[in-house]
């Protein structure tokens, strides 16, 4: 790939002819469609059953909140300075309240195009709206979110040379939507995920179009080249209880349906970088939480292999109280010995006064060692190779954990790396 297609900060004008046209199917009523579990008769045997599920208040209220208060504000940020139009196709049978909310959104965002469809009518496609020139068409479900720099990122690839190809921003964040907030944020890597999956076309003045061969998004690389760019988060993949992937679990309780979602989520690395959220998802940054549910605080101050320096590694975190679970993954060289590293804890009492040696006798029975040189600490498992240390701190009432320092100890010339550090408190 040519070097000029991989700038760190893409220019705002890659191709003067390029336009971007997206498409969202907002709970489009399509009985018998094989594209969705809800409509393919594997769960709902009649069109009436399917429609009751599709238009249920629980399902639509979640989707309209995500789409109107998260998806569209983020898309508005991304669209600044670009020639963007976005189609929202919905059925004329969609309850009037939700149709009006979409109309209100179209009044707010000039680039939003509403497409009201009767039963059996073909929805608009991005190429129906395209003028002659280079066109980047992208897909976005009504519960998916793009980063604020989405068009900046894909624009360098939308060129005449790449017509007939696709672009996939394969790295992103995934989180579970609950009561208006996004919890259990995790890192995702999903090449050719549908969210923001972009196809590059050329539309000629006579109306003919050069496009990638048709194929499902997850098999597109079998039909055409796919450009993968995973350098930065390229999507926020929202999971919730009313998605098509959980339609066969609608008879289960809320907690049981969450367990349908959670196993795959638990396999992923936690995401807790507030600065990253603010940069890429500023419209929803305050609504993203690394913790799994309300009342929890989860901090992940280390997510990449990080050498513990000779003078220690100071790690910032939100204050925690009560029961704090800590997991540290390390990688030590062949000369590592037991107790070759430790975590030192910054503890403060009422009014932010540091907790010192005066409370050592009180804290020692609940697992805190004390040293005048490092303060309160716990040793880590430092056998050669990769190890994992887990501990629980039961902080007395009134004491907060405000910071952590990783230190090499005893044989300080040993090379020891932190791979991941996770702290979780439950209020």
C-alpha positions in Angstrom: 0.0 0.0 0.0 1.3 3.4 -0.9 2.8 5.4 2.0 0.5 8.4 1.3 -2.5 6.3 2.2 -1.3 5.9 5.8 -1.0 9.4 7.3 -1.0 9.8 11.1 -3.5 12.7 10.7 -5.4 12.4 7.4 -6.0 15.5 5.4 -9.5 16.9 5.2 -9.6 16.6 1.4 -8.5 13.3 0.0 -10.6 13.4 -3.2 -12.7 16.5 -4.0 -15.3 14.2 -5.6 -15.7 11.8 -2.7 -19.0 11.6 -0.9 -20.0 9.3 2.0 -23.5 7.8 2.2 -24.5 5.6 5.1 -27.5 3.4 5.7 -29.4 2.4 8.8 -32.4 0.1 8.9 -34.3 1.3 11.9 -36.4 -1.7 13.1 -37.5 -2.2 9.5 -40.4 -4.6 9.3 -39.4 -7.4 6.8 -41.3 -10.6 7.6 -39.6 -13.7 6.2 -36.3 -12.0 5.7 -33.4 -14.5 6.3 -31.1 -11.7 7.3 -32.3 -11.7 10.9 -33.2 -14.3 13.5 -36.2 -12.3 14.5 -37.7 -12.4 11.0 -36.5 -15.8 9.6 -39.3 -17.7 11.5 -36.9 -19.6 13.7 -38.3 -17.9 16.7 -41.5 -16.1 15.7 -43.8 -18.3 13.6 -46.2 -15.6 12.3 -45.7 -12.0 11.0 -47.9 -10.8 13.9 -45.6 -12.4 16.5 -42.6 -11.0 14.8 -44.1 -7.5 14.6 -45.1 -7.5 18.3 -41.5 -8.3 19.2 -40.0 -5.8 16.7 -42.2 -2.9 18.0 -42.2 -3.8 21.7 -41.6 -0.8 23.9 -38.7 -2.4 25.7 -36.9 -3.0 22.4 -37.7 0.3 20.7 -37.0 2.5 23.7 -33.5 1.1 24.1 -32.8 1.5 20.4 -34.2 5.0 20.1 -32.1 6.1 23.1 -29.0 4.7 21.6 -29.6 6.0 18.1 -30.8 9.5 19.0 -28.6 10.3 21.9 -25.4 8.4 21.0 -25.2 7.2 17.4 -26.4 10.5 15.7 -24.5 12.9 17.9 -21.3 11.0 17.3 -22.0 10.8 13.6 -22.6 14.6 13.6 -19.1 15.1 15.0 -17.5 12.8 12.5 -19.4 14.5 9.5 -18.0 17.9 10.2 -16.1 19.1 7.1 -17.1 16.1 4.9 -19.8 15.5 2.3 -22.0 13.1 4.2 -25.6 11.9 3.8 -27.1 9.2 6.0 -30.3 7.2 5.1 -32.6 5.9 7.8 -35.1 3.4 6.4 -38.1 2.6 8.6 -41.5 1.0 8.0 -44.7 2.9 7.7 -46.1 0.5 10.4 -43.5 1.8 13.0 -45.5 3.3 15.9 -46.2 7.0 15.3 -44.3 8.1 18.4 -41.0 6.7 17.1 -41.7 8.0 13.6 -42.0 11.5 15.0 -38.7 11.1 16.9 -37.0 10.2 13.7 -38.6 13.3 12.0 -37.4 15.5 14.8 -33.9 14.1 14.3 -34.0 14.8 10.6 -34.9 18.4 11.4 -31.8 18.6 13.7 -29.3 16.9 11.3 -29.5 18.2 7.7 -27.5 15.3 6.4 -30.1 12.8 7.7 -32.4 11.3 5.0 -35.6 9.6 6.1 -36.8 6.7 4.0 -40.4 5.6 5.0 -41.1 2.2 3.4 -44.3 0.3 2.8 -44.5 -3.4 3.3 -42.5 -5.1 0.5 -41.0 -1.8 -0.8 -37.3 -1.8 -1.4 -35.4 0.6 0.9 -33.2 3.3 -0.5 -29.6 2.3 -1.0 -26.7 4.7 -0.7 -26.0 4.5 -4.4 -29.6 5.8 -5.1 -28.5 9.1 -3.6 -25.0 9.2 -5.0 -24.0 11.8 -7.7 -21.2 11.0 -10.2 -17.8 10.5 -8.6 -16.2 8.4 -5.9 -18.6 7.2 -3.3 -17.9 5.6 0.1 -21.0 3.7 1.3 -21.1 2.4 4.9 -23.4 0.4 7.1 -24.5 1.4 10.6 -27.1 -0.4 12.7 -29.4 1.7 14.9 -27.5 0.6 18.0 -24.0 1.1 16.8 -21.7 4.1 17.2 -18.8 5.4 15.1 -15.8 7.4 16.4 -15.7 11.2 16.0 -12.8 10.8 13.4 -14.5 8.1 11.4 -14.5 10.0 8.0 -11.0 11.4 8.7 -9.8 7.8 9.0 -11.5 6.2 6.0 -11.1 9.2 3.6 -7.5 8.5 2.6 -8.6 5.1 1.2 -11.5 6.4 -0.8 -9.6 6.9 -4.1 -10.0 6.0 -7.7 -7.3 3.4 -7.3 -9.3 1.6 -4.6 -12.6 1.5 -6.3 -14.1 -2.0 -5.8 -12.5 -2.5 -2.4 -13.7 -2.3 1.2 -12.4 -0.6 4.3 -12.7 -2.2 7.8 -11.7 -0.4 10.9 -11.2 -3.7 12.8 -10.3 -2.5 16.3 -12.9 -1.0 18.6 -14.7 -0.9 22.0 -17.7 -3.0 22.9 -20.0 -2.4 25.9 -23.3 -3.5 27.3 -26.2 -1.0 27.3 -28.1 -0.9 30.6 -30.6 1.9 31.7 -29.1 4.5 29.4 -25.4 3.8 30.2 -22.7 1.6 28.6 -21.1 -0.9 31.0 -18.4 -3.5 31.0 -16.4 -1.7 28.3 -14.0 -4.2 26.6 -11.6 -4.0 23.6 -12.6 -5.7 20.4 -10.9 -6.8 17.3 -13.3 -7.9 14.6 -12.1 -7.7 11.0 -15.0 -7.0 8.6 -17.4 -6.2 11.4 -20.6 -4.6 10.0 -20.2 -1.4 12.0 -19.0 1.3 9.7 -17.9 -1.3 7.1 -17.2 0.9 4.0 -17.4 0.0 0.3 -15.7 2.2 -2.4 -17.6 2.8 -5.6 -17.3 4.9 -8.7 -20.5 6.3 -10.2 -20.3 7.5 -13.7 -22.4 10.4 -15.2 -24.5 7.9 -17.2 -25.6 6.3 -13.9 -23.5 3.1 -14.2 -21.6 2.1 -11.1 -18.4 0.2 -10.4 -18.7 -1.5 -7.0 -17.2 -4.3 -5.1 -18.8 -7.7 -5.9 -21.8 -8.5 -3.6 -21.0 -10.5 -0.5 -21.9 -10.5 3.2 -19.7 -8.2 5.2 -18.0 -11.0 7.1 -17.0 -12.8 3.9 -16.2 -9.7 1.8 -12.5 -10.6 1.5 -13.5 -13.7 -0.5 -14.9 -11.4 -3.2 -12.8 -8.2 -3.1 -9.8 -6.8 -1.3 -10.4 -5.4 2.2 -8.2 -2.7 3.7 -7.8 -3.3 7.4 -6.9 -0.5 9.7 -6.7 -1.4 13.4 -4.5 1.4 14.7 -7.2 3.2 16.7 -10.7 2.4 17.9 -13.0 2.4 14.9 -16.4 1.7 16.5 -18.3 1.4 19.7 -20.2 -1.9 19.5 -23.2 -1.8 21.8 -24.6 -5.0 23.2 -28.0 -5.2 24.9 -30.8 -7.5 25.8 -33.0 -6.6 22.8 -30.6 -7.5 20.0 -31.2 -10.0 17.3 -28.4 -12.2 18.7 -30.4 -12.7 21.9 -33.8 -13.1 20.3 -33.9 -16.8 21.2 -33.4 -15.9 24.9 -36.4 -13.6 25.2 -38.1 -16.1 27.5 -35.3 -15.8 30.1 -34.9 -13.4 32.9 -32.9 -10.2 32.6 -29.9 -11.7 34.5 -30.1 -14.9 32.5 -30.1 -13.0 29.2 -27.1 -11.0 30.4 -25.3 -14.3 30.8 -25.9 -15.0 27.1 -23.9 -11.9 26.3 -21.2 -11.9 29.1 -19.1 -15.0 28.3 -17.6 -13.6 25.1 -17.3 -10.2 26.7 -15.3 -11.6 29.6 -12.7 -13.0 27.2 -11.9 -9.5 26.0 -9.4 -7.1 27.5 -11.0 -4.4 29.7 -11.1 -0.9 28.3 -10.9 1.9 30.8 -8.9 4.7 29.2 -10.9 7.8 29.9 -8.8 10.0 27.6 -9.3 7.5 24.8 -13.1 7.6 25.3 -13.1 11.4 25.4 -11.0 11.6 22.2 -12.9 9.1 20.0 -16.4 9.1 21.6 -16.8 12.5 23.2 -20.6 12.6 22.8 -21.0 9.5 25.0 -17.7 9.6 27.0 -19.4 10.1 30.4 -21.8 7.2 29.7 -19.1 4.6 29.2 -18.0 2.5 32.2 -15.4 -0.3 32.5 -17.3 -1.7 35.4 -20.0 -4.4 34.7 -22.8 -2.7 36.5 -23.8 0.4 38.5 -22.2 0.5 41.9 -18.9 -0.8 40.7 -15.7 1.0 39.9 -13.2 -0.7 37.6 -9.8 0.7 36.8 -7.3 -0.7 34.3 -4.2 1.5 34.6 -2.0 -1.0 32.7 -3.1 -2.7 29.5 0.1 -3.0 27.5 3.5 -4.6 28.4 5.1 -2.0 30.6 8.6 -2.3 32.2 8.7 -1.5 35.9 11.5 1.1 36.1 14.1 1.1 38.9 12.3 4.0 40.7 8.9 2.4 40.5 5.9 2.7 38.2 3.3 5.2 39.6 -0.2 4.5 38.4 -3.2 6.8 38.5 -6.7 5.6 39.3 -10.0 6.7 40.6 -10.3 6.5 44.4 -11.7 3.2 45.6 -13.3 2.1 48.9 -14.7 -1.0 50.5 -13.7 -4.4 49.0 -11.1 -4.0 46.2 -10.1 -6.9 44.0 -6.8 -6.6 42.2 -5.3 -8.8 39.4 -1.8 -8.2 38.2 -0.3 -10.1 35.2 3.5 -10.0 35.0 6.3 -11.2 32.9 9.7 -11.7 34.6 13.1 -12.6 33.2 14.9 -15.9 34.0 16.7 -14.3 37.0 13.5 -13.5 38.9 13.2 -14.7 42.5 10.1 -14.9 44.8 9.0 -11.5 46.1 10.9 -9.7 43.4 8.2 -7.1 43.0 5.4 -5.6 45.0 2.5 -3.2 44.8 2.6 -0.2 47.1 -0.8 1.4 48.0 -1.5 5.0 48.6 -4.1 5.1 51.3 -5.9 8.2 52.6 -8.2 8.7 55.5 -10.8 11.3 56.2 -10.1 14.8 54.7 -7.5 13.2 52.4 -4.9 12.7 55.1 -2.4 10.0 54.1 -2.6 6.8 56.2 0.8 6.2 57.8 2.5 3.8 60.2 0.1 4.8 63.0 -2.5 2.4 61.6 -0.2 -0.5 60.7 -1.3 -2.6 63.6 -4.9 -2.2 62.5 -4.3 -2.9 58.9 -1.8 -5.8 59.2 -4.4 -8.4 60.2 -6.4 -7.7 57.1 -3.5 -8.3 54.7 -1.5 -5.1 54.5 2.3 -5.2 55.1 4.0 -2.0 56.1 7.5 -0.7 55.4 8.8 2.8 56.1 10.5 2.9 52.7 7.3 2.0 50.6 4.4 2.3 53.0 1.6 -0.3 52.7 2.2 -3.0 50.2 1.6 -6.6 49.0 4.2 -8.8 47.2 3.5 -10.1 43.7 4.2 -13.6 42.2 7.5 -13.1 40.3 8.6 -16.6 39.1 10.4 -16.5 35.8 8.0 -16.2 32.9 4.4 -15.1 32.9 2.6 -15.1 36.3 -0.7 -13.7 37.7 -1.3 -12.4 41.2 -4.7 -11.9 42.6 -5.6 -10.3 45.9 -8.5 -8.7 47.8 -8.1 -5.6 50.0 -10.9 -5.1 52.5 -10.5 -1.4 53.2 -11.9 -0.2 56.6 -14.6 2.4 56.5 -13.2 5.8 55.9 -10.1 4.7 54.1 -9.7 5.2 50.3 -7.2 3.6 47.9 -6.1 6.5 45.7 -3.1 5.2 43.9 -0.8 2.2 43.2 2.9 2.0 42.6 4.6 -1.2 41.1 8.1 -1.7 42.4 10.9 -4.1 41.8 12.2 -5.5 45.1 15.2 -7.5 46.5 16.9 -8.4 43.2 16.3 -5.0 41.6 18.3 -5.7 38.4 15.7 -8.2 37.3 13.6 -7.1 34.3 9.9 -7.3 35.3 7.0 -6.1 33.2 3.4 -5.5 34.0 1.1 -6.9 31.2 -2.1 -5.9 32.8 -3.3 -4.4 36.1 -7.1 -4.5 37.0 -8.7 -3.1 40.1 -12.4 -3.6 40.9 -14.3 -2.2 43.9 -18.0 -2.9 44.7 -19.7 -0.3 46.8 
